Amino acid sequence: RFMKYTVILEKGKQSFAAYVPDIPGCLAVGITEGETLELIKDSIQVHLNKLQRRGFSLPEAKSFSAYVEI
């Protein structure tokens, strides 16, 4: 089944961090944006697999992002 989750990226001084608002504890840190996106994909898969093995339902994707111009 195809799932689509919002990923938030934050740029630090020397790295990038990513987290998934709908999956608490799901995060990744990498040197580049591309690396970080690959790592967060892996992290999402690990989290979802753990939930399934433990008999929990997968979290519903409720978060989204938007930009506002000021």
C-alpha positions in Angstrom: 0.0 0.0 0.0 1.3 3.4 -0.9 1.7 5.9 1.9 2.7 9.6 1.6 4.0 11.5 4.7 5.1 15.1 5.1 8.8 15.4 5.8 10.1 18.6 7.4 13.7 19.5 6.5 15.8 21.9 8.5 19.2 23.2 7.4 21.9 23.4 10.1 25.4 24.9 9.8 27.0 21.7 8.5 24.1 19.2 8.1 20.4 18.7 7.4 17.8 17.2 9.7 14.5 15.7 8.8 11.5 14.6 10.8 8.0 13.3 10.1 5.3 15.0 12.2 2.8 12.1 11.8 5.4 9.5 13.0 6.7 10.6 16.5 10.4 9.8 16.9 11.0 9.4 13.2 14.0 11.5 12.2 17.3 11.6 10.3 20.4 13.7 10.0 22.7 13.9 6.9 25.4 16.0 5.4 23.4 16.8 2.2 19.7 17.3 1.6 19.6 14.3 -0.7 21.4 12.1 1.8 19.0 13.2 4.5 15.9 12.5 2.3 17.2 8.9 1.7 17.9 8.4 5.4 14.4 9.6 6.4 12.9 7.2 3.9 14.7 4.4 5.6 13.7 5.7 9.0 10.0 5.8 8.0 10.2 2.3 6.7 11.8 1.0 10.0 9.2 2.8 12.1 6.3 1.5 10.0 7.7 -2.1 10.1 8.0 -2.0 13.9 4.5 -0.7 14.3 3.2 -3.5 12.0 5.2 -6.2 13.8 3.8 -5.1 17.1 0.2 -5.2 15.8 -0.4 -1.4 15.7 -2.1 0.3 12.8 0.0 2.6 10.6 -0.3 6.3 11.4 -2.6 8.3 9.2 -0.9 11.0 7.2 -2.5 14.2 8.4 0.2 16.8 8.3 0.9 19.1 5.3 3.0 22.1 4.7 2.3 25.5 3.3 4.2 28.7 2.7 3.0 32.2 3.5 4.5 35.2 2.0 5.1 38.3 4.2 
